[in-house]
Amino acid sequence: MDVISALASADPEAVIYASAPLTPCSEAMVCAEGESPAALEYLLEVALAREILHVWANWRHGRQPTLEEEARAVIHYAQQDAYEPVQ
């Protein structure tokens, strides 16, 4: 969740890596494009994560997600290649 909370200030070209299994508490880090940490797996690009959070809020009439909801939305997209549906 630390990575999610820092998305606004991260380089949009950077990439998020995380440890499996993916949970909001998984170890994660942001790396410059072209770098990849040995112990973590590719999750998605920072720019895409920002878009995911923007769509999440739009689909919920502008409601701002909690940090855990943000993490879950990004994880959902990474696993399903689809935005998290409104329940």
MDAnalysis code that builds the backbone (N, CA, C; Angstrom):
import MDAnalysis as mda
import numpy as np

u = mda.Universe.empty(261, n_residues=87, atom_resindex=np.repeat(np.arange(87), 3), trajectory=True)
u.add_TopologyAttr("name", ["N", "CA", "C"] * 87)
u.add_TopologyAttr("resid", np.arange(1, 88))
u.add_TopologyAttr("resname", ["MET", "ASP", "VAL", "ILE", "SER", "ALA", "LEU", "ALA", "SER", "ALA", "ASP", "PRO", "GLU", "ALA", "VAL", "ILE", "TYR", "ALA", "SER", "ALA", "PRO", "LEU", "THR", "PRO", "CYS", "SER", "GLU", "ALA", "MET", "VAL", "CYS", "ALA", "GLU", "GLY", "GLU", "SER", "PRO", "ALA", "ALA", "LEU", "GLU", "TYR", "LEU", "LEU", "GLU", "VAL", "ALA", "LEU", "ALA", "ARG", "GLU", "ILE", "LEU", "HIS", "VAL", "TRP", "ALA", "ASN", "TRP", "ARG", "HIS", "GLY", "ARG", "GLN", "PRO", "THR", "LEU", "GLU", "GLU", "GLU", "ALA", "ARG", "ALA", "VAL", "ILE", "HIS", "TYR", "ALA", "GLN", "GLN", "ASP", "ALA", "TYR", "GLU", "PRO", "VAL", "GLN"])
u.atoms.positions = np.array([
    [0.825, -1.192, 0.000],
    [0.000, 0.000, 0.000],
    [0.874, 1.262, 0.000],
    [2.129, 1.139, 0.435],
    [3.025, 2.295, 0.386],
    [3.240, 2.755, -1.057],
    [3.382, 1.793, -1.959],
    [3.565, 2.133, -3.372],
    [2.318, 2.822, -3.908],
    [1.151, 2.320, -3.571],
    [-0.105, 2.915, -4.034],
    [-0.219, 4.352, -3.537],
    [0.133, 4.588, -2.283],
    [0.013, 5.943, -1.731],
    [0.997, 6.914, -2.369],
    [2.037, 6.404, -3.014],
    [3.045, 7.265, -3.637],
    [2.875, 7.396, -5.150],
    [1.799, 6.880, -5.710],
    [1.624, 6.902, -7.164],
    [1.600, 8.311, -7.745],
    [0.994, 9.243, -7.039],
    [0.857, 10.603, -7.569],
    [2.215, 11.250, -7.836],
    [3.216, 10.900, -7.054],
    [4.526, 11.522, -7.224],
    [5.506, 10.639, -7.998],
    [5.092, 9.439, -8.373],
    [5.980, 8.519, -9.095],
    [6.061, 8.889, -10.569],
    [7.164, 8.562, -11.185],
    [7.366, 8.767, -12.618],
    [6.338, 7.924, -13.373],
    [5.527, 8.528, -14.243],
    [4.504, 7.753, -14.956],
    [5.088, 6.669, -15.865],
    [6.352, 6.795, -16.236],
    [6.999, 5.787, -17.076],
    [7.553, 4.623, -16.263],
    [7.551, 4.747, -14.941],
    [8.089, 3.701, -14.075],
    [7.150, 2.505, -14.030],
    [7.659, 1.415, -13.478],
    [6.935, 0.153, -13.432],
    [6.816, -0.307, -11.976],
    [5.660, -0.872, -11.642],
    [5.429, -1.413, -10.308],
    [5.708, -2.917, -10.341],
    [6.470, -3.366, -9.369],
    [6.753, -4.787, -9.174],
    [6.240, -5.178, -7.797],
    [5.783, -6.422, -7.650],
    [5.248, -6.868, -6.362],
    [5.513, -8.357, -6.175],
    [5.443, -8.778, -4.915],
    [5.635, -10.192, -4.597],
    [4.297, -10.917, -4.644],
    [4.359, -12.179, -5.015],
    [3.160, -13.022, -5.027],
    [3.057, -13.741, -3.697],
    [1.871, -14.072, -3.278],
    [0.583, -13.738, -3.884],
    [0.259, -12.262, -3.667],
    [-0.438, -11.690, -4.633],
    [-0.760, -10.270, -4.582],
    [-1.846, -9.987, -3.557],
    [-1.524, -9.136, -2.618],
    [-2.477, -8.638, -1.623],
    [-2.141, -7.171, -1.397],
    [-3.012, -6.402, -0.765],
    [-2.679, -5.011, -0.468],
    [-1.415, -4.857, 0.379],
    [-1.015, -5.920, 1.069],
    [0.170, -5.853, 1.933],
    [1.401, -6.516, 1.312],
    [1.321, -6.925, 0.055],
    [2.475, -7.543, -0.601],
    [3.637, -6.566, -0.673],
    [4.839, -7.103, -0.629],
    [6.013, -6.270, -0.852],
    [5.938, -5.743, -2.283],
    [6.213, -4.469, -2.466],
    [6.149, -3.877, -3.801],
    [7.131, -2.728, -3.894],
    [7.498, -2.395, -5.125],
    [8.363, -1.247, -5.350],
    [8.169, -0.712, -6.757],
    [8.535, 0.543, -6.919],
    [8.474, 1.194, -8.221],
    [9.903, 1.290, -8.742],
    [10.100, 0.878, -9.987],
    [11.426, 0.916, -10.598],
    [11.355, 1.680, -11.911],
    [12.461, 2.306, -12.245],
    [12.553, 2.995, -13.529],
    [12.392, 1.979, -14.646],
    [11.886, 2.459, -15.773],
    [11.716, 1.579, -16.923],
    [13.055, 0.935, -17.273],
    [13.042, -0.362, -17.493],
    [14.255, -1.087, -17.830],
    [14.911, -1.768, -16.638],
    [14.558, -1.375, -15.428],
    [15.068, -2.034, -14.226],
    [14.047, -3.074, -13.784],
    [14.531, -4.153, -13.187],
    [13.589, -5.124, -12.635],
    [14.235, -5.825, -11.447],
    [13.593, -5.750, -10.295],
    [14.136, -6.398, -9.101],
    [14.009, -7.912, -9.206],
    [15.022, -8.612, -8.764],
    [15.063, -10.073, -8.903],
    [13.964, -10.787, -8.120],
    [13.616, -10.294, -6.953],
    [12.689, -11.018, -6.080],
    [11.220, -10.694, -6.328],
    [10.940, -9.718, -7.179],
    [9.552, -9.285, -7.388],
    [9.136, -9.515, -8.833],
    [7.819, -9.617, -9.042],
    [7.270, -9.833, -10.383],
    [6.654, -8.551, -10.923],
    [6.667, -8.407, -12.237],
    [6.033, -7.270, -12.901],
    [4.563, -7.205, -12.510],
    [4.087, -6.006, -12.157],
    [2.658, -5.814, -11.875],
    [2.048, -5.000, -13.005],
    [2.413, -3.728, -13.129],
    [1.987, -2.872, -14.233],
    [2.673, -1.519, -14.143],
    [2.445, -0.676, -15.151],
    [3.075, 0.633, -15.211],
    [2.363, 1.618, -14.289],
    [3.106, 2.587, -13.785],
    [2.551, 3.613, -12.904],
    [1.426, 4.367, -13.611],
    [1.624, 4.738, -14.875],
    [0.584, 5.480, -15.608],
    [-0.715, 4.681, -15.673],
    [-0.620, 3.384, -15.888],
    [-1.813, 2.541, -15.943],
    [-2.463, 2.451, -14.568],
    [-1.674, 2.336, -13.518],
    [-2.233, 2.292, -12.160],
    [-3.006, 3.570, -11.865],
    [-2.481, 4.707, -12.282],
    [-3.199, 5.979, -12.089],
    [-4.520, 5.968, -12.843],
    [-4.503, 5.455, -14.068],
    [-5.730, 5.379, -14.864],
    [-6.755, 4.467, -14.185],
    [-6.303, 3.358, -13.645],
    [-7.188, 2.418, -12.950],
    [-7.901, 3.114, -11.801],
    [-7.172, 3.907, -11.035],
    [-7.765, 4.608, -9.897],
    [-8.728, 5.703, -10.351],
    [-8.415, 6.337, -11.464],
    [-9.307, 7.355, -12.025],
    [-10.628, 6.711, -12.464],
    [-10.541, 5.590, -13.150],
    [-11.743, 4.877, -13.599],
    [-12.550, 4.393, -12.389],
    [-11.868, 3.864, -11.380],
    [-12.551, 3.384, -10.180],
    [-13.427, 4.498, -9.604],
    [-12.864, 5.690, -9.441],
    [-13.616, 6.817, -8.875],
    [-14.754, 7.244, -9.812],
    [-14.497, 7.297, -11.104],
    [-15.543, 7.697, -12.056],
    [-16.715, 6.730, -12.041],
    [-16.445, 5.456, -11.969],
    [-17.511, 4.446, -11.960],
    [-18.311, 4.492, -10.663],
    [-17.781, 5.173, -9.671],
    [-18.460, 5.281, -8.377],
    [-18.859, 6.723, -8.087],
    [-19.142, 7.463, -9.163],
    [-19.656, 8.833, -9.091],
    [-18.747, 9.769, -8.309],
    [-17.429, 9.615, -8.488],
    [-16.469, 10.520, -7.886],
    [-16.040, 10.178, -6.471],
    [-16.579, 9.100, -5.902],
    [-16.158, 8.722, -4.544],
    [-14.678, 8.369, -4.569],
    [-13.936, 8.895, -3.617],
    [-12.515, 8.606, -3.533],
    [-12.302, 7.301, -2.748],
    [-11.505, 6.396, -3.299],
    [-11.283, 5.109, -2.644],
    [-10.356, 5.238, -1.441],
    [-10.493, 4.309, -0.531],
    [-9.533, 4.192, 0.562],
    [-8.249, 3.627, -0.034],
    [-7.190, 3.667, 0.718],
    [-5.918, 3.117, 0.255],
    [-6.047, 1.627, -0.047],
    [-6.768, 0.890, 0.781],
    [-6.963, -0.536, 0.528],
    [-7.797, -0.759, -0.736],
    [-8.823, 0.043, -0.960],
    [-9.625, -0.080, -2.186],
    [-8.765, 0.220, -3.410],
    [-7.887, 1.192, -3.303],
    [-6.977, 1.489, -4.416],
    [-6.094, 0.292, -4.713],
    [-5.507, -0.282, -3.675],
    [-4.636, -1.446, -3.861],
    [-5.408, -2.600, -4.487],
    [-6.609, -2.849, -4.004],
    [-7.419, -3.943, -4.548],
    [-7.800, -3.697, -6.015],
    [-8.078, -2.453, -6.369],
    [-8.419, -2.126, -7.755],
    [-7.235, -2.374, -8.684],
    [-6.050, -1.990, -8.252],
    [-4.846, -2.205, -9.062],
    [-4.551, -3.697, -9.177],
    [-4.669, -4.428, -8.085],
    [-4.442, -5.873, -8.108],
    [-5.465, -6.560, -9.012],
    [-6.729, -6.150, -8.900],
    [-7.773, -6.739, -9.738],
    [-7.421, -6.564, -11.221],
    [-7.031, -5.352, -11.593],
    [-6.688, -5.093, -12.994],
    [-5.483, -5.947, -13.414],
    [-4.480, -6.016, -12.562],
    [-3.280, -6.785, -12.896],
    [-3.602, -8.261, -13.101],
    [-4.526, -8.789, -12.346],
    [-4.880, -10.212, -12.437],
    [-5.925, -10.509, -13.507],
    [-6.852, -9.584, -13.733],
    [-7.985, -9.846, -14.630],
    [-7.909, -9.102, -15.969],
    [-6.995, -8.145, -16.080],
    [-6.899, -7.286, -17.258],
    [-8.237, -6.595, -17.518],
    [-8.860, -6.181, -16.405],
    [-10.157, -5.490, -16.468],
    [-10.323, -4.646, -15.215],
    [-11.063, -3.554, -15.368],
    [-11.334, -2.707, -14.214],
    [-12.236, -3.430, -13.224],
    [-12.047, -3.128, -11.949],
    [-12.864, -3.740, -10.917],
    [-14.307, -3.263, -11.053],
    [-15.256, -4.168, -11.182],
    [-16.654, -3.743, -11.355],
    [-17.240, -3.136, -10.074],
    [-18.260, -2.321, -10.267],
    [-18.984, -1.748, -9.139],
    [-19.879, -2.846, -8.578],
    [-19.866, -2.987, -7.261],
    [-20.696, -4.034, -6.651],
    [-21.969, -3.466, -6.110],
])
